[in-house]
């Protein structure tokens, strides 16, 4: 049996949604998009960066993993980057919230890191990682965005 995924008109509706599974979603233009399992290499890269930033003296509160960022209020979209380095202001805004979502009206983080999924031009993964996300993060006012591509060994 196929079950239709709900369409959300607001971030609040998305935040209150629970499908009683452990499935992770991003919200894209009001629609749930299931996030596939990360490759071991992608998670190793994210962990390496997390530990490196920590060794450089950034406090744990300034580093975000499994946190989402609302990148558009018009299209109702929230992304979950691999790593966030918060500004003092964005860390204060998200700290203590029941859900780790940096809402659109909250201050932008300093840095967002995405370890991209495999894909070629024209494929959904490629378009999402190389076209949509950079535009969304720039429009959100995020001043630094790192894209790491393990297959091409580039950033």
C-alpha positions as CSV (number, residue, x, y, z in Angstrom):
1,X,0.0,0.0,0.0
2,X,1.4,3.4,-1.0
3,X,0.8,6.3,1.4
4,X,0.8,9.8,0.1
5,X,3.2,12.1,1.9
6,X,1.7,15.3,3.4
7,X,2.3,18.7,1.9
8,X,3.2,21.4,4.4
9,X,2.3,25.0,4.1
10,X,4.4,26.2,7.1
11,X,7.6,25.2,8.9
12,X,5.4,24.8,12.1
13,X,3.3,22.0,10.4
14,X,6.6,20.3,9.4
15,X,7.9,20.6,13.0
16,X,4.8,19.0,14.4
17,X,4.8,16.1,11.9
18,X,5.5,12.6,13.2
19,X,5.2,9.6,11.0
20,X,6.1,7.2,13.8
21,X,9.2,6.1,12.0
22,X,12.9,6.9,12.3
23,X,13.0,8.1,8.8
24,X,14.9,11.4,8.3
25,X,13.5,14.0,6.0
26,X,14.4,17.3,4.5
27,X,11.5,19.6,3.6
28,X,11.6,20.9,0.1
29,X,9.0,23.3,-1.2
30,X,6.5,21.9,1.4
31,X,7.1,18.3,0.5
32,X,9.0,15.7,2.6
33,X,12.1,14.3,0.9
34,X,13.5,11.2,2.4
35,X,17.2,11.4,3.2
36,X,19.0,8.2,2.3
37,X,21.7,6.6,4.4
38,X,25.0,8.4,4.4
39,X,28.0,6.6,3.0
40,X,30.8,5.7,5.5
41,X,33.2,8.0,3.7
42,X,30.7,11.0,4.0
43,X,30.2,10.5,7.7
44,X,34.0,10.1,8.2
45,X,34.6,13.4,6.5
46,X,31.9,15.2,8.6
47,X,33.3,13.7,11.8
48,X,36.9,14.7,10.8
49,X,35.8,18.3,10.3
50,X,33.8,18.3,13.5
51,X,36.8,17.1,15.5
52,X,39.1,19.6,13.7
53,X,36.9,22.5,14.5
54,X,36.7,21.3,18.1
55,X,40.5,21.1,18.3
56,X,40.8,24.6,16.9
57,X,38.9,25.8,20.0
58,X,35.3,26.1,18.8
59,X,32.9,25.2,21.6
60,X,30.6,22.2,21.2
61,X,27.6,24.7,21.3
62,X,28.9,26.4,18.2
63,X,29.0,23.1,16.2
64,X,25.8,21.7,14.8
65,X,25.2,18.1,13.6
66,X,21.7,16.8,12.7
67,X,20.4,20.3,12.9
68,X,18.2,21.8,10.2
69,X,18.2,25.2,8.6
70,X,15.0,26.8,7.1
71,X,16.4,28.3,3.9
72,X,13.2,29.7,2.5
73,X,10.1,31.1,4.0
74,X,8.3,31.3,0.7
75,X,9.0,27.8,-0.5
76,X,8.8,26.2,3.0
77,X,12.2,24.4,2.7
78,X,14.5,23.2,5.5
79,X,17.8,21.5,4.8
80,X,19.9,19.3,7.1
81,X,23.6,20.0,6.3
82,X,26.4,17.6,7.4
83,X,27.9,20.3,9.7
84,X,27.0,23.8,10.8
85,X,29.4,26.2,12.5
86,X,27.1,28.6,14.3
87,X,27.6,32.3,14.8
88,X,27.2,33.5,18.4
89,X,23.8,34.7,17.4
90,X,22.6,31.6,15.6
91,X,23.8,29.4,18.5
92,X,22.0,31.5,21.0
93,X,18.8,31.3,18.8
94,X,18.8,27.5,18.5
95,X,20.2,26.6,21.9
96,X,17.6,25.0,24.2
97,X,15.0,24.6,21.5
98,X,13.0,21.3,21.6
99,X,13.7,20.8,17.9
100,X,17.1,21.6,16.2
101,X,15.7,23.8,13.5
102,X,17.2,27.2,12.8
103,X,14.1,29.0,11.6
104,X,14.2,31.5,8.7
105,X,13.9,34.5,10.9
106,X,16.8,33.4,13.2
107,X,20.3,34.6,12.5
108,X,22.4,32.7,9.9
109,X,25.3,30.4,10.9
110,X,28.8,31.3,9.9
111,X,29.4,28.1,7.9
112,X,27.4,25.3,6.4
113,X,29.2,22.1,5.2
114,X,27.7,19.6,2.8
115,X,29.4,16.4,1.8
116,X,27.7,15.7,-1.5
117,X,26.0,12.5,-2.6
118,X,27.2,10.7,-5.7
119,X,25.5,11.9,-8.9
120,X,25.9,13.3,-12.4
121,X,24.6,16.4,-14.0
122,X,20.9,16.1,-14.7
123,X,20.4,13.6,-11.8
124,X,18.3,14.5,-8.8
125,X,21.2,14.3,-6.3
126,X,23.4,16.4,-8.5
127,X,20.8,19.1,-9.0
128,X,20.0,19.2,-5.3
129,X,23.6,19.4,-4.1
130,X,25.2,21.5,-6.9
131,X,22.3,23.8,-7.9
132,X,19.6,24.1,-5.3
133,X,21.5,24.0,-2.0
134,X,24.1,26.7,-2.9
135,X,21.4,29.0,-4.1
136,X,19.3,28.4,-1.0
137,X,22.2,28.9,1.4
138,X,23.2,32.1,-0.4
139,X,19.7,33.5,-0.3
140,X,19.5,32.6,3.4
141,X,22.5,34.9,4.0
142,X,24.9,32.2,4.9
143,X,28.3,33.7,4.2
144,X,30.3,30.6,3.8
145,X,29.3,27.3,2.3
146,X,31.7,24.3,1.8
147,X,30.8,21.6,-0.6
148,X,32.9,18.5,-0.4
149,X,32.8,15.9,-3.1
150,X,34.5,12.7,-2.1
151,X,34.2,11.2,-5.6
152,X,35.8,14.1,-7.3
153,X,38.1,14.7,-4.3
154,X,37.3,18.4,-4.4
155,X,35.8,21.1,-2.2
